[in-house]
Amino acid sequence: AAVSDAVEPWVDKYMATGALISTGELHRSRTGTRVEGRSGNIVITDGPFAEAKEVLGRYAVLECASQEAAVAIAEEFVKFHVDYGMPCTCDVREFQGGYNI
């Protein structure tokens, strides 16, 4: 069995409750392009980005009643990764501003 066998029921569970809004996996940084503003200029760099201190590989957008509820869902996600011997870190953060279409 693979960790993906645990991910699918987790996704189904939280999609059914309406808590999981969106989820996905990102391609490796070597396939990406970074657009930065520096000293009044726009700098475009093709990946990979070796100097990155943090790497985002997957994401999930949740709608939860509280920070505690979101942390509990993240805890489940991390636990089944750990159970399959995979390191996993989730940052739980609230959106600040922005636009929804």
mmCIF file of the C-alpha atoms, coordinates in Angstrom:
data_MODEL
# 
_entry.id   MODEL 
# 
loop_
_atom_site.group_PDB 
_atom_site.id 
_atom_site.type_symbol 
_atom_site.label_atom_id 
_atom_site.label_alt_id 
_atom_site.label_comp_id 
_atom_site.label_asym_id 
_atom_site.label_entity_id 
_atom_site.label_seq_id 
_atom_site.pdbx_PDB_ins_code 
_atom_site.Cartn_x 
_atom_site.Cartn_y 
_atom_site.Cartn_z 
_atom_site.occupancy 
_atom_site.B_iso_or_equiv 
_atom_site.pdbx_formal_charge 
_atom_site.auth_seq_id 
_atom_site.auth_comp_id 
_atom_site.auth_asym_id 
_atom_site.auth_atom_id 
_atom_site.pdbx_PDB_model_num 
ATOM 1   C CA . ALA A 1 1   ? 0.000   0.000  0.000   1.00 0.00 ? 1   ALA A CA 1 
ATOM 2   C CA . ALA A 1 2   ? 1.124   3.526  -0.742  1.00 0.00 ? 2   ALA A CA 1 
ATOM 3   C CA . VAL A 1 3   ? 0.441   6.838  0.938   1.00 0.00 ? 3   VAL A CA 1 
ATOM 4   C CA . SER A 1 4   ? -1.795  7.692  -2.034  1.00 0.00 ? 4   SER A CA 1 
ATOM 5   C CA . ASP A 1 5   ? -4.135  4.939  -0.779  1.00 0.00 ? 5   ASP A CA 1 
ATOM 6   C CA . ALA A 1 6   ? -4.605  7.017  2.383   1.00 0.00 ? 6   ALA A CA 1 
ATOM 7   C CA . VAL A 1 7   ? -4.838  10.375 0.603   1.00 0.00 ? 7   VAL A CA 1 
ATOM 8   C CA . GLU A 1 8   ? -7.860  9.476  -1.520  1.00 0.00 ? 8   GLU A CA 1 
ATOM 9   C CA . PRO A 1 9   ? -10.240 8.672  1.384   1.00 0.00 ? 9   PRO A CA 1 
ATOM 10  C CA . TRP A 1 10  ? -8.999  11.795 3.229   1.00 0.00 ? 10  TRP A CA 1 
ATOM 11  C CA . VAL A 1 11  ? -9.788  13.944 0.170   1.00 0.00 ? 11  VAL A CA 1 
ATOM 12  C CA . ASP A 1 12  ? -13.180 12.260 -0.295  1.00 0.00 ? 12  ASP A CA 1 
ATOM 13  C CA . LYS A 1 13  ? -14.051 12.750 3.394   1.00 0.00 ? 13  LYS A CA 1 
ATOM 14  C CA . TYR A 1 14  ? -13.308 16.474 3.472   1.00 0.00 ? 14  TYR A CA 1 
ATOM 15  C CA . MET A 1 15  ? -14.743 17.177 0.006   1.00 0.00 ? 15  MET A CA 1 
ATOM 16  C CA . ALA A 1 16  ? -17.996 15.575 1.210   1.00 0.00 ? 16  ALA A CA 1 
ATOM 17  C CA . THR A 1 17  ? -18.102 17.791 4.312   1.00 0.00 ? 17  THR A CA 1 
ATOM 18  C CA . GLY A 1 18  ? -17.378 20.906 2.238   1.00 0.00 ? 18  GLY A CA 1 
ATOM 19  C CA . ALA A 1 19  ? -14.228 21.675 4.247   1.00 0.00 ? 19  ALA A CA 1 
ATOM 20  C CA . LEU A 1 20  ? -11.806 20.878 1.401   1.00 0.00 ? 20  LEU A CA 1 
ATOM 21  C CA . ILE A 1 21  ? -12.114 23.549 -1.284  1.00 0.00 ? 21  ILE A CA 1 
ATOM 22  C CA . SER A 1 22  ? -9.099  22.725 -3.442  1.00 0.00 ? 22  SER A CA 1 
ATOM 23  C CA . THR A 1 23  ? -6.022  20.526 -3.369  1.00 0.00 ? 23  THR A CA 1 
ATOM 24  C CA . GLY A 1 24  ? -3.219  19.670 -5.733  1.00 0.00 ? 24  GLY A CA 1 
ATOM 25  C CA . GLU A 1 25  ? 0.403   18.826 -6.267  1.00 0.00 ? 25  GLU A CA 1 
ATOM 26  C CA . LEU A 1 26  ? 2.870   21.226 -7.838  1.00 0.00 ? 26  LEU A CA 1 
ATOM 27  C CA . HIS A 1 27  ? 5.520   20.347 -10.407 1.00 0.00 ? 27  HIS A CA 1 
ATOM 28  C CA . ARG A 1 28  ? 9.139   20.527 -9.217  1.00 0.00 ? 28  ARG A CA 1 
ATOM 29  C CA . SER A 1 29  ? 10.728  23.987 -9.101  1.00 0.00 ? 29  SER A CA 1 
ATOM 30  C CA . ARG A 1 30  ? 12.954  23.130 -12.076 1.00 0.00 ? 30  ARG A CA 1 
ATOM 31  C CA . THR A 1 31  ? 9.886   23.462 -14.320 1.00 0.00 ? 31  THR A CA 1 
ATOM 32  C CA . GLY A 1 32  ? 8.756   26.783 -12.857 1.00 0.00 ? 32  GLY A CA 1 
ATOM 33  C CA . THR A 1 33  ? 9.512   30.429 -13.403 1.00 0.00 ? 33  THR A CA 1 
ATOM 34  C CA . ARG A 1 34  ? 9.979   32.972 -10.615 1.00 0.00 ? 34  ARG A CA 1 
ATOM 35  C CA . VAL A 1 35  ? 8.896   36.578 -11.154 1.00 0.00 ? 35  VAL A CA 1 
ATOM 36  C CA . GLU A 1 36  ? 10.381  38.983 -8.577  1.00 0.00 ? 36  GLU A CA 1 
ATOM 37  C CA . GLY A 1 37  ? 10.418  42.707 -8.044  1.00 0.00 ? 37  GLY A CA 1 
ATOM 38  C CA . ARG A 1 38  ? 13.862  43.947 -6.954  1.00 0.00 ? 38  ARG A CA 1 
ATOM 39  C CA . SER A 1 39  ? 15.114  47.515 -6.687  1.00 0.00 ? 39  SER A CA 1 
ATOM 40  C CA . GLY A 1 40  ? 12.383  48.802 -9.002  1.00 0.00 ? 40  GLY A CA 1 
ATOM 41  C CA . ASN A 1 41  ? 13.029  46.101 -11.621 1.00 0.00 ? 41  ASN A CA 1 
ATOM 42  C CA . ILE A 1 42  ? 11.235  42.917 -12.589 1.00 0.00 ? 42  ILE A CA 1 
ATOM 43  C CA . VAL A 1 43  ? 13.517  39.865 -12.594 1.00 0.00 ? 43  VAL A CA 1 
ATOM 44  C CA . ILE A 1 44  ? 12.378  36.630 -14.264 1.00 0.00 ? 44  ILE A CA 1 
ATOM 45  C CA . THR A 1 45  ? 14.276  33.432 -13.412 1.00 0.00 ? 45  THR A CA 1 
ATOM 46  C CA . ASP A 1 46  ? 13.654  29.935 -14.738 1.00 0.00 ? 46  ASP A CA 1 
ATOM 47  C CA . GLY A 1 47  ? 13.847  27.109 -12.180 1.00 0.00 ? 47  GLY A CA 1 
ATOM 48  C CA . PRO A 1 48  ? 15.212  25.304 -10.367 1.00 0.00 ? 48  PRO A CA 1 
ATOM 49  C CA . PHE A 1 49  ? 15.499  27.619 -7.397  1.00 0.00 ? 49  PHE A CA 1 
ATOM 50  C CA . ALA A 1 50  ? 18.373  26.155 -5.384  1.00 0.00 ? 50  ALA A CA 1 
ATOM 51  C CA . GLU A 1 51  ? 18.348  28.977 -2.831  1.00 0.00 ? 51  GLU A CA 1 
ATOM 52  C CA . ALA A 1 52  ? 14.787  28.224 -1.718  1.00 0.00 ? 52  ALA A CA 1 
ATOM 53  C CA . LYS A 1 53  ? 14.631  27.633 2.036   1.00 0.00 ? 53  LYS A CA 1 
ATOM 54  C CA . GLU A 1 54  ? 11.034  26.436 1.883   1.00 0.00 ? 54  GLU A CA 1 
ATOM 55  C CA . VAL A 1 55  ? 9.484   24.303 -0.799  1.00 0.00 ? 55  VAL A CA 1 
ATOM 56  C CA . LEU A 1 56  ? 5.781   23.937 -1.481  1.00 0.00 ? 56  LEU A CA 1 
ATOM 57  C CA . GLY A 1 57  ? 4.988   20.556 -3.033  1.00 0.00 ? 57  GLY A CA 1 
ATOM 58  C CA . ARG A 1 58  ? 1.256   20.204 -2.379  1.00 0.00 ? 58  ARG A CA 1 
ATOM 59  C CA . TYR A 1 59  ? -1.457  22.489 -1.178  1.00 0.00 ? 59  TYR A CA 1 
ATOM 60  C CA . ALA A 1 60  ? -4.937  22.219 0.266   1.00 0.00 ? 60  ALA A CA 1 
ATOM 61  C CA . VAL A 1 61  ? -7.422  25.040 0.736   1.00 0.00 ? 61  VAL A CA 1 
ATOM 62  C CA . LEU A 1 62  ? -9.803  24.340 3.596   1.00 0.00 ? 62  LEU A CA 1 
ATOM 63  C CA . GLU A 1 63  ? -12.777 26.211 4.939   1.00 0.00 ? 63  GLU A CA 1 
ATOM 64  C CA . CYS A 1 64  ? -12.938 25.579 8.675   1.00 0.00 ? 64  CYS A CA 1 
ATOM 65  C CA . ALA A 1 65  ? -14.828 27.089 11.580  1.00 0.00 ? 65  ALA A CA 1 
ATOM 66  C CA . SER A 1 66  ? -11.615 27.674 13.537  1.00 0.00 ? 66  SER A CA 1 
ATOM 67  C CA . GLN A 1 67  ? -7.832  27.401 13.515  1.00 0.00 ? 67  GLN A CA 1 
ATOM 68  C CA . GLU A 1 68  ? -8.190  24.388 15.799  1.00 0.00 ? 68  GLU A CA 1 
ATOM 69  C CA . ALA A 1 69  ? -10.416 22.595 13.265  1.00 0.00 ? 69  ALA A CA 1 
ATOM 70  C CA . ALA A 1 70  ? -7.917  23.272 10.481  1.00 0.00 ? 70  ALA A CA 1 
ATOM 71  C CA . VAL A 1 71  ? -5.042  22.012 12.640  1.00 0.00 ? 71  VAL A CA 1 
ATOM 72  C CA . ALA A 1 72  ? -6.967  18.800 13.401  1.00 0.00 ? 72  ALA A CA 1 
ATOM 73  C CA . ILE A 1 73  ? -7.428  18.153 9.662   1.00 0.00 ? 73  ILE A CA 1 
ATOM 74  C CA . ALA A 1 74  ? -3.748  18.879 8.994   1.00 0.00 ? 74  ALA A CA 1 
ATOM 75  C CA . GLU A 1 75  ? -2.813  16.549 11.835  1.00 0.00 ? 75  GLU A CA 1 
ATOM 76  C CA . GLU A 1 76  ? -4.709  13.694 10.124  1.00 0.00 ? 76  GLU A CA 1 
ATOM 77  C CA . PHE A 1 77  ? -2.915  14.443 6.850   1.00 0.00 ? 77  PHE A CA 1 
ATOM 78  C CA . VAL A 1 78  ? 0.527   14.430 8.471   1.00 0.00 ? 78  VAL A CA 1 
ATOM 79  C CA . LYS A 1 79  ? -0.242  11.277 10.490  1.00 0.00 ? 79  LYS A CA 1 
ATOM 80  C CA . PHE A 1 80  ? -0.930  9.044  7.520   1.00 0.00 ? 80  PHE A CA 1 
ATOM 81  C CA . HIS A 1 81  ? 2.252   10.261 5.857   1.00 0.00 ? 81  HIS A CA 1 
ATOM 82  C CA . VAL A 1 82  ? 4.205   9.423  9.022   1.00 0.00 ? 82  VAL A CA 1 
ATOM 83  C CA . ASP A 1 83  ? 2.440   6.046  9.192   1.00 0.00 ? 83  ASP A CA 1 
ATOM 84  C CA . TYR A 1 84  ? 3.826   5.311  5.694   1.00 0.00 ? 84  TYR A CA 1 
ATOM 85  C CA . GLY A 1 85  ? 7.321   6.426  6.713   1.00 0.00 ? 85  GLY A CA 1 
ATOM 86  C CA . MET A 1 86  ? 7.188   9.696  4.788   1.00 0.00 ? 86  MET A CA 1 
ATOM 87  C CA . PRO A 1 87  ? 8.243   13.014 6.311   1.00 0.00 ? 87  PRO A CA 1 
ATOM 88  C CA . CYS A 1 88  ? 5.514   15.624 6.039   1.00 0.00 ? 88  CYS A CA 1 
ATOM 89  C CA . THR A 1 89  ? 5.074   19.200 7.216   1.00 0.00 ? 89  THR A CA 1 
ATOM 90  C CA . CYS A 1 90  ? 1.893   21.264 6.967   1.00 0.00 ? 90  CYS A CA 1 
ATOM 91  C CA . ASP A 1 91  ? 1.669   24.968 7.608   1.00 0.00 ? 91  ASP A CA 1 
ATOM 92  C CA . VAL A 1 92  ? -1.835  26.028 8.640   1.00 0.00 ? 92  VAL A CA 1 
ATOM 93  C CA . ARG A 1 93  ? -2.460  29.651 7.764   1.00 0.00 ? 93  ARG A CA 1 
ATOM 94  C CA . GLU A 1 94  ? -5.529  31.772 7.251   1.00 0.00 ? 94  GLU A CA 1 
ATOM 95  C CA . PHE A 1 95  ? -6.046  33.742 4.056   1.00 0.00 ? 95  PHE A CA 1 
ATOM 96  C CA . GLN A 1 96  ? -5.619  37.461 4.411   1.00 0.00 ? 96  GLN A CA 1 
ATOM 97  C CA . GLY A 1 97  ? -7.545  39.469 1.889   1.00 0.00 ? 97  GLY A CA 1 
ATOM 98  C CA . GLY A 1 98  ? -7.514  38.370 -1.718  1.00 0.00 ? 98  GLY A CA 1 
ATOM 99  C CA . TYR A 1 99  ? -10.160 37.665 -4.295  1.00 0.00 ? 99  TYR A CA 1 
ATOM 100 C CA . ASN A 1 100 ? -12.366 34.686 -5.057  1.00 0.00 ? 100 ASN A CA 1 
ATOM 101 C CA . ILE A 1 101 ? -13.839 34.097 -8.478  1.00 0.00 ? 101 ILE A CA 1 
# 
